[in-house]
Amino acid sequence: MDGYTLIFSAFLGALLPVVKGTGAGGAAAMVSFILIAVIGVASGFSIFRAKINVVAVTGISLAAVALSVYLSQVVFGSTINSAFNSAVPNAQLQEDILLISMLGFSFLGAVLPLWSFAMPINYLGFYVAYFVIAAIIGSSFVAPQTFAQPLFTNWFAPVAIGANTAGASAITSISFPLWPLLFVTIACGACSGWHGLIGSSLSSKQLDNEADAHFVGGGGMLLEGILGLTSVVAVGIIANTTGIGALSLYVKGGAIYLSNLLIPSAASTAIMALMVLILGLTLTQLALRFARLAISEMVGARFLKNIYVTSIIVSIITFVLTSSRFSAPWGFIWTLFGGSNQLLAGVTLLVTTLWLAKIKRNTFLTGIPAIFMLGTTIVALSYTAYATLDIAATTNTPLKVYGNAVAGGIAVILTILGIVLSYDGFRAYRRIRVGGVSTPSMTPGPVLAKAAGSETPKPAFTGELAET
């Protein structure tokens, strides 16, 4: 089982409580998302196959999205949820159906060409996210809120380990110091290992022009930083957060801001739940795609080269890790996601620094953040390893022992990998600077080649989007 499988499981496990939530999400949210997905697929074929003007297709598609959300959430939302609850009264079976639906969507995103599924659905879906971000910011000026949460509580914060699928409690928790915890929270902002993967493997294939990379990459980080701030202000106005999962807090707080714009309370909650569902499922389909790519490349078994077989196997493993039928052990994995993600971010900065050194450019703006990111992340993973292994050694509950032992073991491995990568990176940097051992040739693209003062090479990629 590779790291992407764990990421896929962590994403779905965190998303499931919102989809199951009473009055926020449920079957109505899934129906809304399915309608958006169908509209997205249709828009993709219209743009890439029928060659219809992208502005016209976007306008028509967004109108269809708005209508489908209004009908499925505001008009028929309670009816859909009531019908689903009546048809499937068993709560565990309801969870199974919703989880399998999300796995099915992620499966399609993992095996279908990017242009036909993931790209157009993500493109349209994120307009809902843009609307929510703009609404929360606008509401802050129309009806300013008073924060109920204190500005500062303690230098140590409790971190949940093994949160259940209801998102309401944690099996255990550890007291984590503000540093390094603040820098390994899941709010990517300016730097993220996940975005390092996306930018190099997927975003690069969706650019019409290499010069757009700065705008797309930088703009994406600014928008995600703003999204992170909206989550802070949304949670900050909630007085009592006890027994509410993190994403559910965002839904509840965000709905208060939306309701101040004269959007009905039920509709505000439904829109927030749909927005979280869209953000989550756009990530899960990419995580599953990366998982099946990594497994097919790393494992020698021939049957695992089949994209359908690999995706199905990863989906089954994820179902076991996230379903409450199997005690939902995903919560132990989720604890490690922040540290592993920022470790990858540090590696991304390290590789960028080495490349800049290779072409004799200034490495200060990436080198210093790389040192800080790697050092902070290694400390965070070391602390997590110590805390989880200590819990595993001092508890008698089987799930706590197993879950914390596995989490601690993974944290130890990640810590060692971080130290080794940092050491190798430092040595590689010194070799490049002193002009000793040669490094692999790296040919820059036209824009970067121009910045480096070298001759512009001929583009190596032309034509339509390649399949990943």
C-alpha positions as a Markdown table, in Angstrom:
| # | Residue | x | y | z |
|---|---|---|---|---|
| 1 | Met | 0.0 | 0.0 | 0.0 |
| 2 | Asp | 1.6 | 3.3 | -1.2 |
| 3 | Gly | 1.3 | 6.8 | 0.3 |
| 4 | Tyr | -1.2 | 7.9 | -2.2 |
| 5 | Thr | -3.6 | 5.2 | -1.1 |
| 6 | Leu | -3.3 | 6.5 | 2.5 |
| 7 | Ile | -3.9 | 10.1 | 1.2 |
| 8 | Phe | -7.0 | 8.9 | -0.7 |
| 9 | Ser | -8.3 | 7.2 | 2.4 |
| 10 | Ala | -7.7 | 10.2 | 4.6 |
| 11 | Phe | -9.5 | 12.5 | 2.1 |
| 12 | Leu | -12.6 | 10.3 | 1.9 |
| 13 | Gly | -12.6 | 9.6 | 5.7 |
| 14 | Ala | -12.6 | 13.4 | 6.5 |
| 15 | Leu | -15.3 | 14.0 | 3.8 |
| 16 | Leu | -17.7 | 11.3 | 4.9 |
| 17 | Pro | -19.1 | 13.0 | 8.0 |
| 18 | Val | -20.2 | 16.0 | 6.0 |
| 19 | Val | -21.9 | 13.9 | 3.4 |
| 20 | Lys | -23.7 | 11.9 | 6.2 |
| 21 | Gly | -24.6 | 15.0 | 8.1 |
| 22 | Thr | -28.2 | 15.6 | 9.0 |
| 23 | Gly | -29.5 | 18.7 | 7.3 |
| 24 | Ala | -26.1 | 19.3 | 5.7 |
| 25 | Gly | -25.2 | 17.0 | 2.9 |
| 26 | Gly | -26.8 | 13.6 | 2.7 |
| 27 | Ala | -28.3 | 12.2 | -0.5 |
| 28 | Ala | -29.3 | 15.7 | -1.7 |
| 29 | Ala | -25.7 | 16.8 | -1.8 |
| 30 | Met | -24.7 | 13.7 | -3.7 |
| 31 | Val | -27.5 | 14.3 | -6.2 |
| 32 | Ser | -26.3 | 17.9 | -6.7 |
| 33 | Phe | -22.8 | 16.8 | -7.2 |
| 34 | Ile | -23.8 | 14.1 | -9.7 |
| 35 | Leu | -25.7 | 16.7 | -11.7 |
| 36 | Ile | -22.7 | 19.0 | -11.7 |
| 37 | Ala | -20.6 | 16.1 | -12.8 |
| 38 | Val | -22.9 | 15.3 | -15.7 |
| 39 | Ile | -23.0 | 19.0 | -16.8 |
| 40 | Gly | -19.2 | 19.0 | -16.5 |
| 41 | Val | -18.7 | 16.0 | -18.7 |
| 42 | Ala | -21.1 | 17.6 | -21.3 |
| 43 | Ser | -19.1 | 20.8 | -21.2 |
| 44 | Gly | -15.8 | 19.0 | -21.6 |
| 45 | Phe | -17.0 | 17.3 | -24.8 |
| 46 | Ser | -18.5 | 20.6 | -26.1 |
| 47 | Ile | -15.2 | 22.4 | -25.6 |
| 48 | Phe | -12.6 | 19.7 | -26.6 |
| 49 | Arg | -14.5 | 17.7 | -29.1 |
| 50 | Ala | -17.2 | 19.9 | -30.6 |
| 51 | Lys | -14.9 | 22.9 | -30.4 |
| 52 | Ile | -17.6 | 25.3 | -29.1 |
| 53 | Asn | -16.5 | 28.6 | -27.7 |
| 54 | Val | -15.3 | 28.1 | -24.1 |
| 55 | Val | -17.0 | 31.3 | -22.9 |
| 56 | Ala | -20.3 | 30.3 | -24.3 |
| 57 | Val | -20.1 | 26.8 | -22.9 |
| 58 | Thr | -19.0 | 28.1 | -19.5 |
| 59 | Gly | -21.9 | 30.5 | -19.3 |
| 60 | Ile | -24.5 | 27.9 | -20.3 |
| 61 | Ser | -23.0 | 25.3 | -18.0 |
| 62 | Leu | -22.9 | 27.6 | -15.0 |
| 63 | Ala | -26.5 | 28.5 | -15.5 |
| 64 | Ala | -27.3 | 24.8 | -15.6 |
| 65 | Val | -25.2 | 24.2 | -12.4 |
| 66 | Ala | -27.0 | 27.0 | -10.6 |
| 67 | Leu | -30.4 | 25.6 | -11.6 |
| 68 | Ser | -29.5 | 22.1 | -10.6 |
| 69 | Val | -28.2 | 23.2 | -7.2 |
| 70 | Tyr | -31.3 | 25.3 | -6.6 |
| 71 | Leu | -33.6 | 22.4 | -7.5 |
| 72 | Ser | -31.8 | 19.6 | -5.7 |
| 73 | Gln | -30.9 | 21.6 | -2.6 |
| 74 | Val | -33.4 | 24.3 | -2.0 |
| 75 | Val | -36.6 | 23.0 | -3.7 |
| 76 | Phe | -36.3 | 19.2 | -3.4 |
| 77 | Gly | -33.4 | 18.8 | -0.9 |
| 78 | Ser | -35.5 | 17.8 | 2.1 |
| 79 | Thr | -37.6 | 15.5 | -0.1 |
| 80 | Ile | -34.6 | 13.8 | -1.5 |
| 81 | Asn | -33.1 | 13.2 | 1.9 |
| 82 | Ser | -36.4 | 12.0 | 3.4 |
| 83 | Ala | -36.9 | 9.6 | 0.5 |
| 84 | Phe | -33.4 | 8.2 | 0.9 |
| 85 | Asn | -33.8 | 7.8 | 4.7 |
| 86 | Ser | -37.1 | 6.0 | 4.1 |
| 87 | Ala | -35.8 | 3.7 | 1.4 |
| 88 | Val | -32.6 | 3.0 | 3.4 |
| 89 | Pro | -33.5 | 3.3 | 7.1 |
| 90 | Asn | -30.3 | 1.5 | 8.3 |
| 91 | Ala | -27.6 | 4.1 | 9.1 |
| 92 | Gln | -24.7 | 1.8 | 8.3 |
| 93 | Leu | -26.2 | 0.9 | 4.9 |
| 94 | Gln | -26.7 | 4.6 | 4.2 |
| 95 | Glu | -23.0 | 5.2 | 4.9 |
| 96 | Asp | -22.0 | 2.3 | 2.7 |
| 97 | Ile | -24.1 | 3.7 | -0.2 |
| 98 | Leu | -22.7 | 7.2 | 0.1 |
| 99 | Leu | -19.1 | 5.9 | 0.5 |
| 100 | Ile | -19.4 | 3.6 | -2.5 |
| 101 | Ser | -20.9 | 6.5 | -4.5 |
| 102 | Met | -17.8 | 8.7 | -3.7 |
| 103 | Leu | -15.5 | 5.8 | -4.5 |
| 104 | Gly | -17.3 | 5.3 | -7.8 |
| 105 | Phe | -16.9 | 8.9 | -8.8 |
| 106 | Ser | -13.2 | 8.8 | -7.8 |
| 107 | Phe | -12.8 | 5.6 | -9.9 |
| 108 | Leu | -14.1 | 7.3 | -13.0 |
| 109 | Gly | -11.8 | 10.3 | -12.4 |
| 110 | Ala | -8.8 | 7.9 | -12.1 |
| 111 | Val | -9.3 | 5.9 | -15.3 |
| 112 | Leu | -10.9 | 8.4 | -17.7 |
| 113 | Pro | -8.8 | 10.9 | -19.8 |
| 114 | Leu | -8.3 | 14.2 | -18.0 |
| 115 | Trp | -10.1 | 16.3 | -20.6 |
| 116 | Ser | -13.2 | 14.1 | -20.5 |
| 117 | Phe | -13.9 | 14.0 | -16.8 |
| 118 | Ala | -11.6 | 15.5 | -14.2 |
| 119 | Met | -10.8 | 18.8 | -15.9 |
| 120 | Pro | -14.4 | 20.0 | -16.8 |
| 121 | Ile | -15.9 | 18.8 | -13.6 |
| 122 | Asn | -13.3 | 20.5 | -11.5 |
| 123 | Tyr | -13.6 | 23.6 | -13.6 |
| 124 | Leu | -17.3 | 24.0 | -13.1 |
| 125 | Gly | -17.3 | 22.7 | -9.5 |
| 126 | Phe | -14.9 | 25.4 | -8.4 |
| 127 | Tyr | -17.2 | 28.2 | -9.4 |
| 128 | Val | -19.3 | 27.0 | -6.4 |
| 129 | Ala | -16.2 | 27.4 | -4.2 |
| 130 | Tyr | -15.6 | 30.9 | -5.7 |
| 131 | Phe | -19.2 | 31.8 | -4.9 |
| 132 | Val | -18.8 | 30.7 | -1.3 |
| 133 | Ile | -15.5 | 32.5 | -0.8 |
| 134 | Ala | -16.9 | 35.7 | -2.3 |
| 135 | Ala | -20.1 | 35.4 | -0.2 |
| 136 | Ile | -18.2 | 34.9 | 3.1 |
| 137 | Ile | -16.0 | 37.9 | 2.3 |
| 138 | Gly | -18.9 | 40.0 | 1.2 |
| 139 | Ser | -21.0 | 39.0 | 4.3 |
| 140 | Ser | -18.1 | 40.2 | 6.5 |
| 141 | Phe | -18.7 | 43.7 | 5.3 |
| 142 | Val | -22.5 | 43.6 | 5.2 |
| 143 | Ala | -22.9 | 42.1 | 8.7 |
| 144 | Pro | -19.6 | 41.9 | 10.6 |
| 145 | Gln | -19.4 | 39.0 | 13.0 |
| 146 | Thr | -18.0 | 38.9 | 16.5 |
| 147 | Phe | -15.5 | 36.1 | 17.0 |
| 148 | Ala | -16.6 | 33.7 | 19.8 |
| 149 | Gln | -13.3 | 31.8 | 19.9 |
| 150 | Pro | -10.4 | 33.4 | 21.8 |
| 151 | Leu | -7.5 | 34.9 | 19.9 |
| 152 | Phe | -5.0 | 32.7 | 21.8 |
| 153 | Thr | -5.6 | 29.8 | 24.1 |
| 154 | Asn | -2.3 | 27.9 | 24.8 |
| 155 | Trp | 1.1 | 27.2 | 23.4 |
| 156 | Phe | 0.0 | 23.6 | 23.2 |
| 157 | Ala | -3.1 | 22.3 | 21.2 |
| 158 | Pro | -4.8 | 18.9 | 21.3 |
| 159 | Val | -4.5 | 17.0 | 18.1 |
| 160 | Ala | -7.0 | 14.2 | 17.5 |
| 161 | Ile | -5.8 | 10.8 | 16.6 |
| 162 | Gly | -8.3 | 8.2 | 15.3 |
| 163 | Ala | -11.3 | 10.4 | 14.8 |
| 164 | Asn | -14.4 | 8.3 | 14.1 |
| 165 | Thr | -16.6 | 8.6 | 11.0 |
| 166 | Ala | -19.1 | 10.8 | 12.8 |
| 167 | Gly | -16.3 | 13.3 | 13.2 |
| 168 | Ala | -17.5 | 14.0 | 16.7 |
| 169 | Ser | -14.9 | 12.5 | 18.9 |
| 170 | Ala | -11.3 | 11.2 | 18.9 |
| 171 | Ile | -10.1 | 7.9 | 20.1 |
| 172 | Thr | -7.1 | 9.6 | 21.6 |
| 173 | Ser | -5.4 | 13.0 | 21.4 |
| 174 | Ile | -2.0 | 14.4 | 21.9 |
| 175 | Ser | -0.8 | 17.8 | 23.1 |
| 176 | Phe | 1.1 | 19.4 | 20.3 |
| 177 | Pro | 3.3 | 22.5 | 20.7 |
| 178 | Leu | 2.4 | 25.6 | 18.5 |
| 179 | Trp | 5.7 | 25.1 | 16.7 |
| 180 | Pro | 5.9 | 23.0 | 14.6 |
| 181 | Leu | 2.1 | 22.3 | 14.6 |
| 182 | Leu | 1.1 | 25.7 | 13.1 |
| 183 | Phe | 3.2 | 25.0 | 10.0 |
| 184 | Val | 2.0 | 21.4 | 9.3 |
| 185 | Thr | -1.7 | 22.1 | 9.4 |
| 186 | Ile | -3.7 | 21.3 | 6.3 |
| 187 | Ala | -4.1 | 24.8 | 4.8 |
| 188 | Cys | -1.7 | 24.7 | 1.9 |
| 189 | Gly | -1.5 | 28.4 | 1.2 |
| 190 | Ala | 1.8 | 29.4 | -0.2 |
| 191 | Cys | 3.5 | 26.0 | -0.2 |
| 192 | Ser | 2.2 | 22.5 | -0.4 |
| 193 | Gly | 3.6 | 19.1 | -1.3 |
| 194 | Trp | 0.3 | 18.1 | -2.8 |
| 195 | His | 0.4 | 21.1 | -5.1 |
| 196 | Gly | 3.9 | 20.3 | -6.0 |
| 197 | Leu | 2.6 | 17.0 | -7.3 |
| 198 | Ile | -0.4 | 18.5 | -9.0 |
| 199 | Gly | 1.6 | 21.3 | -10.6 |
| 200 | Ser | 4.3 | 19.0 | -12.1 |
| 201 | Ser | 2.0 | 16.2 | -13.2 |
| 202 | Leu | -1.4 | 17.5 | -14.0 |
| 203 | Ser | -1.5 | 21.3 | -14.2 |
| 204 | Ser | 1.5 | 21.3 | -16.6 |
| 205 | Lys | -0.6 | 19.2 | -19.1 |
| 206 | Gln | -3.5 | 21.7 | -18.9 |
| 207 | Leu | -1.6 | 24.9 | -19.9 |
| 208 | Asp | -2.0 | 26.3 | -23.3 |
| 209 | Asn | 1.1 | 28.4 | -22.9 |
| 210 | Glu | 4.1 | 27.9 | -20.5 |
| 211 | Ala | 3.9 | 31.5 | -19.6 |
| 212 | Asp | 0.6 | 30.9 | -17.9 |
| 213 | Ala | 2.3 | 28.8 | -15.2 |
| 214 | His | 3.1 | 31.8 | -13.0 |
| 215 | Phe | -0.4 | 33.1 | -13.1 |
| 216 | Val | -2.0 | 29.6 | -12.6 |
| 217 | Gly | 0.4 | 28.5 | -9.9 |
| 218 | Gly | 0.7 | 31.8 | -8.0 |
| 219 | Gly | -3.0 | 32.6 | -8.3 |
| 220 | Gly | -4.0 | 29.1 | -7.1 |
| 221 | Met | -1.9 | 29.5 | -4.0 |
| 222 | Leu | -3.3 | 33.0 | -3.3 |
| 223 | Leu | -6.9 | 31.6 | -3.7 |
| 224 | Glu | -6.1 | 28.7 | -1.4 |
| 225 | Gly | -4.7 | 31.1 | 1.2 |
| 226 | Ile | -8.0 | 33.1 | 1.0 |
| 227 | Leu | -9.9 | 29.8 | 1.4 |
| 228 | Gly | -7.9 | 29.0 | 4.5 |
| 229 | Leu | -8.8 | 32.4 | 6.0 |
| 230 | Thr | -12.5 | 31.9 | 5.3 |
| 231 | Ser | -12.3 | 28.7 | 7.2 |
| 232 | Val | -10.7 | 30.5 | 10.2 |
| 233 | Val | -13.3 | 33.2 | 10.3 |
| 234 | Ala | -16.1 | 30.7 | 9.8 |
| 235 | Val | -15.1 | 28.6 | 12.7 |
| 236 | Gly | -14.2 | 31.6 | 14.8 |
| 237 | Ile | -17.8 | 32.8 | 15.2 |
| 238 | Ile | -19.0 | 29.4 | 16.6 |
| 239 | Ala | -19.2 | 29.6 | 20.4 |
| 240 | Asn | -19.5 | 25.8 | 21.1 |
| 241 | Thr | -17.4 | 23.5 | 18.9 |
| 242 | Thr | -17.6 | 20.5 | 21.2 |
| 243 | Gly | -18.6 | 17.3 | 19.4 |
| 244 | Ile | -18.5 | 18.8 | 15.9 |
| 245 | Gly | -16.0 | 17.6 | 13.2 |
| 246 | Ala | -13.6 | 20.1 | 11.6 |
| 247 | Leu | -15.3 | 20.2 | 8.1 |
| 248 | Ser | -18.7 | 20.3 | 9.7 |
| 249 | Leu | -17.6 | 23.3 | 11.7 |
| 250 | Tyr | -16.7 | 25.0 | 8.5 |
| 251 | Val | -20.1 | 24.2 | 7.0 |
| 252 | Lys | -21.9 | 25.5 | 10.1 |
| 253 | Gly | -19.9 | 28.7 | 10.4 |
| 254 | Gly | -19.9 | 29.4 | 6.7 |
| 255 | Ala | -23.7 | 29.0 | 6.6 |
| 256 | Ile | -24.1 | 31.8 | 9.1 |
| 257 | Tyr | -22.2 | 34.2 | 6.8 |
| 258 | Leu | -24.3 | 33.1 | 3.8 |
| 259 | Ser | -27.6 | 33.6 | 5.7 |
| 260 | Asn | -26.6 | 37.2 | 6.4 |
| 261 | Leu | -26.9 | 37.7 | 2.6 |
| 262 | Leu | -30.6 | 36.8 | 2.8 |
| 263 | Ile | -30.0 | 33.2 | 1.7 |
| 264 | Pro | -32.3 | 30.9 | 3.6 |
| 265 | Ser | -30.6 | 29.1 | 6.5 |
| 266 | Ala | -31.3 | 25.6 | 5.1 |
| 267 | Ala | -30.1 | 26.7 | 1.6 |
| 268 | Ser | -26.9 | 28.2 | 3.2 |
| 269 | Thr | -26.1 | 25.0 | 5.0 |
| 270 | Ala | -26.7 | 23.0 | 1.8 |
| 271 | Ile | -24.5 | 25.2 | -0.3 |
| 272 | Met | -21.7 | 25.0 | 2.2 |
| 273 | Ala | -22.0 | 21.2 | 2.4 |
| 274 | Leu | -22.0 | 21.0 | -1.4 |
| 275 | Met | -18.9 | 23.2 | -1.6 |
| 276 | Val | -17.0 | 21.0 | 0.8 |
| 277 | Leu | -18.1 | 17.9 | -1.1 |
| 278 | Ile | -16.9 | 19.4 | -4.4 |
| 279 | Leu | -13.5 | 20.4 | -2.9 |
| 280 | Gly | -13.2 | 16.9 | -1.4 |
| 281 | Leu | -14.2 | 14.8 | -4.4 |
| 282 | Thr | -12.0 | 16.8 | -6.8 |
| 283 | Leu | -9.1 | 15.8 | -4.5 |
| 284 | Thr | -10.1 | 12.2 | -4.1 |
| 285 | Gln | -10.3 | 11.5 | -7.8 |
| 286 | Leu | -6.8 | 12.9 | -8.3 |
| 287 | Ala | -5.5 | 11.0 | -5.2 |
| 288 | Leu | -6.8 | 7.7 | -6.6 |
| 289 | Arg | -5.2 | 8.6 | -10.0 |
| 290 | Phe | -1.9 | 9.2 | -8.4 |
| 291 | Ala | -2.2 | 6.0 | -6.4 |
| 292 | Arg | -2.8 | 3.7 | -9.4 |
| 293 | Leu | 0.0 | 5.4 | -11.3 |
| 294 | Ala | 2.5 | 5.0 | -8.4 |
| 295 | Ile | 1.5 | 1.3 | -7.9 |
| 296 | Ser | 1.7 | 0.4 | -11.6 |
| 297 | Glu | 5.2 | 1.9 | -11.8 |
| 298 | Met | 6.6 | 0.6 | -8.5 |
| 299 | Val | 5.1 | -2.9 | -8.4 |
| 300 | Gly | 6.4 | -5.5 | -10.8 |
| 301 | Ala | 3.2 | -7.6 | -11.0 |
| 302 | Arg | 1.8 | -7.4 | -14.5 |
| 303 | Phe | -1.9 | -7.4 | -13.5 |
| 304 | Leu | -1.3 | -4.2 | -11.5 |
| 305 | Lys | -0.3 | -2.4 | -14.7 |
| 306 | Asn | -4.0 | -2.5 | -15.6 |
| 307 | Ile | -5.5 | 0.8 | -14.6 |
| 308 | Tyr | -8.9 | -0.7 | -13.8 |
| 309 | Val | -7.6 | -3.5 | -11.6 |
| 310 | Thr | -5.3 | -1.2 | -9.6 |
| 311 | Ser | -8.0 | 1.4 | -9.1 |
| 312 | Ile | -10.5 | -1.2 | -7.9 |
| 313 | Ile | -7.9 | -2.6 | -5.4 |
| 314 | Val | -7.1 | 0.8 | -4.0 |
| 315 | Ser | -10.8 | 1.6 | -3.7 |
| 316 | Ile | -11.4 | -1.6 | -1.8 |
| 317 | Ile | -8.5 | -0.9 | 0.6 |
| 318 | Thr | -9.9 | 2.7 | 1.1 |
| 319 | Phe | -13.4 | 1.3 | 1.9 |
| 320 | Val | -11.9 | -0.8 | 4.6 |
| 321 | Leu | -9.9 | 2.1 | 6.0 |
| 322 | Thr | -12.8 | 4.6 | 6.0 |
| 323 | Ser | -15.9 | 2.5 | 6.7 |
| 324 | Ser | -17.2 | 2.4 | 10.3 |
| 325 | Arg | -17.9 | -1.3 | 9.6 |
| 326 | Phe | -14.1 | -1.8 | 10.2 |
| 327 | Ser | -13.8 | 0.8 | 13.0 |
| 328 | Ala | -12.6 | 3.5 | 10.4 |
| 329 | Pro | -8.9 | 3.4 | 11.1 |
| 330 | Trp | -8.4 | 6.3 | 8.6 |
| 331 | Gly | -8.2 | 8.8 | 11.6 |
| 332 | Phe | -4.8 | 7.5 | 12.5 |
| 333 | Ile | -3.5 | 8.2 | 9.0 |
| 334 | Trp | -5.1 | 11.6 | 8.9 |
| 335 | Thr | -2.9 | 12.7 | 11.8 |
| 336 | Leu | 0.2 | 12.2 | 9.6 |
| 337 | Phe | -1.1 | 13.9 | 6.5 |
| 338 | Gly | -0.1 | 17.4 | 7.5 |
| 339 | Gly | 3.5 | 16.4 | 8.2 |
| 340 | Ser | 3.9 | 14.2 | 5.1 |
| 341 | Asn | 2.4 | 16.8 | 2.9 |
| 342 | Gln | 4.7 | 19.5 | 4.1 |
| 343 | Leu | 7.7 | 17.1 | 4.0 |
| 344 | Leu | 6.9 | 16.8 | 0.3 |
| 345 | Ala | 6.6 | 20.6 | 0.1 |
| 346 | Gly | 10.1 | 20.9 | 1.5 |
| 347 | Val | 11.4 | 18.4 | -1.1 |
| 348 | Thr | 9.7 | 20.4 | -3.8 |
| 349 | Leu | 11.5 | 23.5 | -2.6 |
| 350 | Leu | 14.8 | 21.6 | -2.3 |
| 351 | Val | 14.6 | 20.3 | -5.9 |
| 352 | Thr | 13.7 | 23.8 | -7.1 |
| 353 | Thr | 16.7 | 25.2 | -5.2 |
| 354 | Leu | 19.0 | 22.6 | -6.8 |
| 355 | Trp | 17.7 | 23.4 | -10.3 |
| 356 | Leu | 18.2 | 27.2 | -9.7 |
| 357 | Ala | 21.7 | 26.5 | -8.6 |
| 358 | Lys | 22.3 | 24.3 | -11.7 |
| 359 | Ile | 21.3 | 27.2 | -14.0 |
| 360 | Lys | 23.3 | 29.6 | -11.8 |
| 361 | Arg | 20.3 | 31.6 | -10.5 |
| 362 | Asn | 19.7 | 33.1 | -7.1 |
| 363 | Thr | 18.6 | 30.3 | -4.7 |
| 364 | Phe | 17.9 | 32.5 | -1.6 |
| 365 | Leu | 14.1 | 32.7 | -2.1 |
| 366 | Thr | 13.7 | 28.9 | -2.3 |
| 367 | Gly | 16.7 | 27.7 | -0.3 |
| 368 | Ile | 15.8 | 29.5 | 3.0 |
| 369 | Pro | 12.1 | 28.3 | 3.0 |
| 370 | Ala | 13.4 | 24.8 | 2.1 |
| 371 | Ile | 15.6 | 24.7 | 5.2 |
| 372 | Phe | 12.8 | 26.0 | 7.4 |
| 373 | Met | 10.2 | 23.7 | 5.9 |
| 374 | Leu | 12.3 | 20.5 | 6.1 |
| 375 | Gly | 13.5 | 21.3 | 9.6 |
| 376 | Thr | 10.0 | 22.1 | 10.9 |
| 377 | Thr | 8.4 | 19.0 | 9.3 |
| 378 | Ile | 11.1 | 16.7 | 10.6 |
| 379 | Val | 10.5 | 18.0 | 14.1 |
| 380 | Ala | 6.7 | 17.6 | 13.7 |
| 381 | Leu | 7.0 | 14.0 | 12.4 |
| 382 | Ser | 9.5 | 13.1 | 15.2 |
| 383 | Tyr | 7.1 | 14.5 | 17.8 |
| 384 | Thr | 4.2 | 12.6 | 16.3 |
| 385 | Ala | 6.2 | 9.4 | 16.2 |
| 386 | Tyr | 7.1 | 9.8 | 19.9 |
| 387 | Ala | 3.5 | 10.6 | 21.0 |
| 388 | Thr | 1.8 | 7.9 | 19.0 |
| 389 | Leu | 4.2 | 5.2 | 20.0 |
| 390 | Asp | 4.0 | 6.3 | 23.6 |
| 391 | Ile | 0.2 | 5.9 | 23.5 |
| 392 | Ala | 0.5 | 2.5 | 21.8 |
| 393 | Ala | 2.9 | 1.3 | 24.6 |
| 394 | Thr | 0.7 | 2.6 | 27.5 |
| 395 | Thr | -2.8 | 1.6 | 26.4 |
| 396 | Asn | -4.7 | -1.7 | 26.6 |
| 397 | Thr | -7.4 | -1.0 | 23.9 |
| 398 | Pro | -6.6 | -3.1 | 20.8 |
| 399 | Leu | -7.6 | -0.5 | 18.3 |
| 400 | Lys | -5.6 | 2.2 | 20.1 |
| 401 | Val | -2.5 | 0.0 | 20.2 |
| 402 | Tyr | -2.7 | -1.1 | 16.6 |
| 403 | Gly | -3.7 | 2.4 | 15.2 |
| 404 | Asn | -1.1 | 4.3 | 17.1 |
| 405 | Ala | 1.6 | 1.8 | 16.5 |
| 406 | Val | 1.0 | 1.9 | 12.7 |
| 407 | Ala | 0.9 | 5.7 | 12.8 |
| 408 | Gly | 4.0 | 5.9 | 14.9 |
| 409 | Gly | 5.9 | 3.5 | 12.6 |
| 410 | Ile | 4.9 | 5.5 | 9.5 |
| 411 | Ala | 6.0 | 8.7 | 11.3 |
| 412 | Val | 9.4 | 7.2 | 12.1 |
| 413 | Ile | 9.9 | 6.2 | 8.4 |
| 414 | Leu | 8.9 | 9.6 | 7.2 |
| 415 | Thr | 11.3 | 11.3 | 9.7 |
| 416 | Ile | 14.2 | 9.1 | 8.6 |
| 417 | Leu | 13.3 | 9.8 | 4.9 |
| 418 | Gly | 13.2 | 13.6 | 5.7 |
| 419 | Ile | 16.7 | 13.5 | 7.3 |
| 420 | Val | 18.2 | 11.4 | 4.4 |
| 421 | Leu | 16.7 | 13.7 | 1.8 |
| 422 | Ser | 17.9 | 16.8 | 3.5 |
| 423 | Tyr | 21.4 | 15.4 | 3.8 |
| 424 | Asp | 21.5 | 14.3 | 0.2 |
| 425 | Gly | 20.1 | 17.7 | -0.9 |
| 426 | Phe | 22.8 | 19.6 | 1.0 |
| 427 | Arg | 25.5 | 17.4 | -0.6 |
| 428 | Ala | 24.0 | 17.9 | -4.0 |
| 429 | Tyr | 23.9 | 21.7 | -3.5 |
| 430 | Arg | 27.6 | 21.7 | -2.5 |
| 431 | Arg | 28.6 | 19.6 | -5.5 |
| 432 | Ile | 26.7 | 22.0 | -7.9 |
| 433 | Arg | 28.2 | 25.1 | -6.3 |
| 434 | Val | 31.8 | 23.9 | -6.4 |
| 435 | Gly | 31.4 | 22.5 | -9.9 |
| 436 | Gly | 32.5 | 19.0 | -8.9 |
| 437 | Val | 30.4 | 16.0 | -9.8 |
| 438 | Ser | 28.1 | 16.7 | -12.8 |
| 439 | Thr | 24.4 | 16.6 | -12.2 |
| 440 | Pro | 21.7 | 15.2 | -14.6 |
| 441 | Ser | 20.9 | 17.5 | -17.5 |
| 442 | Met | 17.7 | 19.5 | -17.0 |
| 443 | Thr | 16.4 | 21.4 | -20.0 |
| 444 | Pro | 14.3 | 24.5 | -19.1 |
| 445 | Gly | 11.2 | 25.4 | -21.1 |
| 446 | Pro | 11.0 | 28.6 | -23.2 |
| 447 | Val | 10.1 | 30.9 | -20.4 |
| 448 | Leu | 12.6 | 29.6 | -17.9 |
| 449 | Ala | 15.2 | 29.3 | -20.6 |
| 450 | Lys | 14.7 | 33.0 | -21.3 |
| 451 | Ala | 15.0 | 33.9 | -17.6 |
| 452 | Ala | 18.2 | 31.9 | -17.4 |
| 453 | Gly | 19.7 | 33.6 | -20.5 |
| 454 | Ser | 20.0 | 30.3 | -22.5 |
| 455 | Glu | 18.8 | 29.5 | -26.0 |
| 456 | Thr | 15.1 | 28.7 | -26.1 |
| 457 | Pro | 14.6 | 25.0 | -27.0 |
| 458 | Lys | 11.9 | 23.7 | -29.2 |
| 459 | Pro | 8.8 | 22.7 | -27.3 |
| 460 | Ala | 8.7 | 19.0 | -26.5 |
| 461 | Phe | 4.9 | 18.8 | -26.2 |
| 462 | Thr | 2.3 | 19.7 | -28.7 |
| 463 | Gly | -1.2 | 18.8 | -29.6 |
| 464 | Glu | -4.0 | 17.9 | -27.3 |
| 465 | Leu | -3.8 | 16.9 | -23.6 |
| 466 | Ala | -1.9 | 13.7 | -23.0 |
| 467 | Glu | -3.3 | 11.0 | -20.9 |
| 468 | Thr | -1.6 | 10.5 | -17.6 |
